[in-house]
Amino acid sequence: VQLVESGGGLVQAGGSLRLSCGASGSIFSIDTMGWYRQAPGKERELVAVISSGGRTYYDDSLQGRFTISRDNAKNTLYLRMNSLKPEDTAMYYCAAGANPLSTVVASIAEENYGMDYWGKGTLVTVSS
């Protein structure tokens, strides 16, 4: 499975961006997809994940500003980010895997966060 992110860039505080992640390859094996981010000098953290059936889970601090969605027919994952803040500046990674959403959420502390495949990331920079 290959994952390719797009949509990152430079935006002013208060602005919005929509990230996209296209999946290709043996996608029949994928259940959960999600977005993670890593700011400079910090560990990678979960942003939001979504199951093949549309169930979602968000980091508590981001719910309300960020919305995850997926189009299974287009094999594409999205992340709509509103009211962006400078602290949202990070590399945003798309991830996918065969684990159900509940397992992925329980795997936050594990090395690969319960995901099998990762994209190379797209950089989001929010200026103040």
Order of alpha helices (4+ residues) and beta strands (2+ residues): beta-beta-beta-beta-beta-beta-beta-beta-beta-alpha-beta-beta
